[in-house]
Amino acid sequence: MSQNWTEELGEPLSTFLEVPVEVERVELIPGGASKDTCVVDAVTPERELELLVRRAAGGTIYSDTLSLEQECKVLQAAYKAGIKTPKPYGYLEDLAGREAFVMERLEGESVGRRIVQKPEFETTREVLPKQLAEELSKIHAISLEQLPSLPGGRIGPAADYVLSTLERELDALEEPHPVIELGLSWLREHVPVSHGTVLNHGDFRVGNFLVDEEGLVGILDWEFAHLGDPVEDLAWPLVRAWRFGKDHLRLGGIGEAEPYLEHYNTLAGRQVTLEELFYWEVAGNVRWAIGSLNQAKRHLSGQERNVELAVIGRLASEVEYEILSLLERGS
């Protein structure tokens, strides 16, 4: 596979950069449940290039997952707005049979368990909550007029679109999950006041942040970007699954939620409450429970036989337990 990718990447890279490009190395990164990601080293007459290629895999986690062409356009808008994110170079309609896009390769750590547990990232964990609030406030300020057509509703409460989508996703599983149904029922009964419609990253959490020993380097994986309530994005990193064993630290295993929320409100000029954050934390757990089951379905159906997908599916029961715990707290 690497040889084919090497041969097919040279010409489009030359077109993107408007100079001759020679590809020296292509290496598939292990993991990645929804996309294939390859490290690419290339050279031009003037410089060396360190790149990443994101390439479509065999399926998606959610029905409204962006195409890679859409994701590339969102990344371009984010990069233009000064968000800490890799520079996108361009979209490939066909790379070894699947769509892909090329971006710069940033150096750092993205594995969640290492970020929340390794001693060398102690300073990173101290500064990261403030940095995340800053970046999220900038993401939510991007003008919707410059974005491609994205999932979500531009008119009406964003929660209506989210809940309708989750119910549709759950029905598509064609199997009973009473805890998830209970969670959806609670969400329908407790919809908070909307904070408007913004660009949501859609997967803003530890594991999609590239960091070094000084702090945030870049925000990755924009495939779930959509239009929605900003608090949906704000609460997503609170989901227990993204704490990676540091469950007592509600914000992604790195800190407390209150200072993060306060800093975001100051920067974004909003007055999001802890109660609203809790609502979207429940919604996030419902969403991830369904997402985990969708991953298992991809494996069990034979669509994409993959042990990692099967393992993720087994985690759904843990998320259901968390939903029950949150509902008990919120009752």
Residue pairs with C-beta under 8 A, 6 or more apart in sequence:
1 28
1 96
2 26
2 27
2 28
4 96
5 26
5 38
5 40
5 53
5 95
5 96
6 23
6 25
6 26
8 95
8 96
9 23
9 26
9 40
9 42
9 53
9 95
9 102
10 21
10 22
10 23
10 42
12 90
12 92
12 95
12 102
13 21
13 23
13 42
13 49
13 51
13 89
13 102
14 20
14 21
15 90
16 89
16 90
16 102
17 44
17 49
17 89
19 44
19 45
19 46
20 44
20 45
21 42
21 43
21 44
21 49
22 42
22 43
22 44
23 40
23 41
23 42
24 41
24 42
24 43
25 39
25 40
25 41
26 38
26 39
26 40
26 53
27 38
27 39
27 40
28 36
28 37
28 38
29 37
29 38
29 39
31 308
32 57
33 61
33 295
33 306
33 308
33 309
33 312
34 57
34 59
34 60
34 61
34 65
34 223
35 54
35 55
35 56
35 57
35 68
35 221
35 223
36 54
36 55
36 56
36 57
36 98
37 52
37 53
37 54
37 55
38 52
38 53
38 55
39 51
39 52
39 105
40 49
40 50
40 51
40 52
40 53
40 102
40 105
41 48
41 49
41 50
41 51
42 48
42 49
42 51
43 49
49 104
50 104
50 105
51 89
51 102
51 103
51 104
51 105
52 86
52 102
52 103
52 104
52 105
53 95
53 100
53 101
53 102
53 103
54 68
54 71
54 100
54 101
54 103
55 68
55 95
55 96
55 98
55 99
55 100
56 68
56 98
56 99
56 100
57 98
57 304
58 298
58 303
58 304
59 298
59 303
59 304
61 224
61 291
61 294
61 295
62 165
62 169
62 224
62 290
62 291
62 294
63 165
63 168
63 169
63 172
64 151
64 152
64 165
64 224
64 226
65 223
65 224
66 74
66 150
66 151
66 222
66 223
66 224
66 225
67 99
68 91
68 99
68 100
68 101
68 223
69 91
69 93
69 99
69 101
70 148
70 149
70 150
70 225
71 101
71 222
71 223
71 225
72 88
72 90
72 91
72 101
73 91
73 147
73 148
74 147
74 148
74 150
74 199
74 222
74 225
75 85
75 86
75 88
75 101
75 103
75 222
76 88
77 142
77 146
77 147
77 199
78 85
78 139
78 142
78 219
78 222
79 85
79 86
79 87
79 88
81 138
81 139
81 141
81 142
82 138
83 135
83 138
83 139
83 219
84 135
84 216
84 217
84 218
84 219
85 218
85 219
85 220
85 222
86 103
86 104
86 105
86 106
86 218
86 220
87 103
87 104
88 101
88 102
88 103
89 101
89 102
89 103
89 104
90 101
90 102
91 99
91 100
91 101
92 99
92 100
92 101
92 102
93 99
106 210
106 217
106 218
107 212
107 217
108 210
108 211
108 212
108 217
108 218
109 115
109 121
109 210
109 211
109 212
110 207
110 208
110 209
110 210
110 211
110 220
111 207
112 206
112 207
112 242
112 244
112 252
112 253
113 244
113 245
114 121
115 121
115 124
115 125
115 206
115 209
115 211
115 244
115 253
115 254
116 125
116 206
116 243
116 244
116 245
116 246
116 249
116 252
116 253
116 254
117 244
117 245
117 246
120 213
121 211
121 213
123 213
123 214
123 215
124 211
124 212
124 213
124 214
124 215
124 216
125 254
125 255
127 214
127 215
127 216
128 209
128 211
128 215
128 216
128 254
128 255
129 251
129 254
129 255
129 256
129 259
129 260
129 263
130 259
130 260
130 263
131 215
131 216
132 204
132 209
132 216
132 237
132 260
133 260
133 261
133 263
133 264
133 267
134 263
134 267
135 216
135 219
136 201
136 204
136 230
136 233
136 234
136 264
136 268
137 264
137 267
137 268
139 198
139 199
139 200
139 201
139 204
139 219
139 233
140 198
140 199
140 200
140 230
140 233
140 268
141 198
141 268
142 198
142 199
144 154
144 197
144 198
144 199
144 227
147 199
150 199
150 225
150 226
150 227
151 165
151 226
151 227
152 158
152 161
152 197
152 200
152 226
152 227
152 228
153 160
153 161
153 197
153 227
154 197
154 227
155 197
157 191
157 194
157 229
158 194
158 197
158 227
158 228
158 229
158 232
159 187
159 191
159 192
159 194
159 229
159 283
160 191
161 228
162 228
162 229
162 232
162 283
162 287
163 184
163 187
163 188
163 191
163 283
166 184
166 283
166 286
166 287
166 290
167 184
169 290
169 294
170 177
170 180
170 181
170 184
170 290
173 290
173 293
173 294
173 297
177 289
177 293
177 320
179 289
179 320
179 323
179 324
180 286
180 289
180 290
180 320
180 323
182 323
182 324
182 327
183 282
183 285
183 286
183 289
183 323
183 327
184 286
186 282
186 327
186 330
187 279
187 282
187 283
187 286
190 279
190 330
191 279
192 231
192 275
192 276
192 279
193 276
194 229
195 229
195 230
195 231
195 270
195 272
195 276
196 229
196 230
197 227
197 228
197 229
198 227
198 228
198 229
198 230
198 233
199 225
199 227
200 225
200 226
200 227
200 228
200 229
200 230
200 232
200 233
201 219
201 222
201 224
201 225
201 233
202 222
202 223
202 224
202 225
202 226
202 228
202 233
202 236
203 221
203 222
203 223
203 224
203 236
204 219
204 233
204 236
204 237
205 236
205 237
205 239
205 242
205 252
206 237
206 242
206 243
206 244
206 252
206 253
206 254
207 242
207 244
208 219
208 220
208 221
209 216
209 218
209 219
209 220
210 216
210 217
210 218
210 219
210 220
211 217
229 280
230 268
230 270
230 272
231 272
231 276
231 277
231 279
231 280
232 280
232 283
232 284
234 261
234 264
234 272
234 277
234 280
235 277
235 278
235 279
235 280
235 281
235 283
235 284
236 242
236 280
236 284
237 251
237 252
238 250
238 251
238 252
238 257
238 277
238 281
238 284
239 281
239 284
239 285
239 288
240 247
240 285
240 319
240 322
241 285
241 288
241 315
241 318
241 319
241 322
242 252
242 253
243 249
243 250
243 252
243 253
244 252
244 253
245 253
246 253
246 254
247 253
249 255
249 256
250 256
250 257
251 257
251 260
257 274
257 277
258 274
261 272
261 274
261 277
264 270
264 272
265 271
265 272
278 326
278 330
281 326
282 323
282 326
282 327
282 330
285 319
285 322
285 323
285 326
286 323
288 319
289 316
289 319
289 320
289 323
292 312
292 313
292 315
292 316
292 319
293 313
293 316
295 309
295 312
295 313
296 309
296 310
296 312
296 313
296 314
296 316
297 303
297 313
298 304
298 306
298 309
299 305
299 306
299 307
299 309
299 310
299 313
300 310
300 313
